[in-house]
């Protein structure tokens, strides 16, 4: 754990230059995902074992998720100042 795949298989499955999810809806994900409300005890076991996991629907983080899902949130924070970014070609 976590499960891993050959890089060529991952890139063939979903081209990193294509932002749209693949139509077959199969995504390579090797890390366990836990729901905060129903599987928090499992997440604690993983944390205590010091292995990676994803915790979904944490009530402390949901307000941040709502803010970041607003189209103008980042531009409100950054204003008109230009910032460098990476662009994959």
C-alpha positions in Angstrom: 0.0 0.0 0.0 -0.5 2.4 -1.6 -1.1 0.6 -4.9 1.0 1.9 -7.8 0.8 1.7 -11.6 3.2 1.9 -14.4 3.5 5.6 -15.5 2.9 4.7 -19.2 -0.4 3.0 -18.2 -1.5 6.0 -16.2 -0.6 8.5 -19.0 -2.2 6.3 -21.7 -5.4 6.1 -19.6 -5.6 9.9 -19.1 -3.5 12.3 -21.1 -2.1 15.0 -18.8 -2.8 17.6 -21.4 -6.5 16.8 -21.5 -8.4 18.4 -18.7 -11.6 16.4 -19.3 -11.9 13.2 -17.4 -11.7 10.1 -19.6 -15.0 8.9 -21.0 -14.6 5.4 -19.6 -14.5 6.9 -16.1 -11.7 4.7 -14.8 -9.1 6.6 -12.8 -5.9 5.2 -11.3 -6.2 5.9 -7.6 -4.2 3.8 -5.2 -4.9 5.6 -1.9 -7.9 4.7 0.3 -10.6 7.3 0.6 -12.7 7.6 3.8 -15.9 9.6 4.6 -15.5 11.7 7.7 -19.0 10.9 9.0 -19.0 7.1 8.5 -15.3 6.0 8.3 -13.4 8.4 10.5 -12.2 5.5 12.7 -10.6 3.9 9.6 -8.8 7.2 8.9 -7.5 7.3 12.4 -6.1 3.8 12.0 -4.3 4.9 8.8 -3.0 8.0 10.5 -1.7 6.0 13.4 0.0 3.6 11.0 1.5 6.7 9.2 0.2 5.6 5.7 -1.4 8.0 3.2 -5.2 8.3 2.9 -7.9 10.8 1.7 -10.5 12.0 4.1 -13.7 13.3 2.5 -16.3 15.7 3.8 -14.4 17.0 6.9 -16.7 19.7 8.4 -13.7 21.9 9.2 -12.7 22.0 5.6 -16.1 22.3 3.9 -16.2 26.1 4.2 -12.8 26.3 2.4 -14.2 24.0 -0.3 -17.1 26.3 -0.8 -14.9 29.3 -1.1 -12.5 27.7 -3.6 -15.4 26.5 -5.8 -16.4 30.2 -6.5 -15.2 31.3 -9.9 -13.9 34.6 -8.7 -12.3 33.5 -5.4 -8.7 33.4 -6.6 -8.9 36.6 -8.5 -10.4 38.3 -5.5 -7.4 37.2 -3.4 -4.7 37.9 -6.0 -6.2 41.0 -7.4 -4.7 42.4 -10.6 -1.1 41.4 -9.8 0.3 39.0 -12.3 1.8 35.7 -11.0 3.9 33.0 -12.7 2.4 29.6 -13.4 3.4 26.4 -15.1 1.8 25.4 -18.4 1.9 21.9 -19.7 2.2 21.4 -23.4 
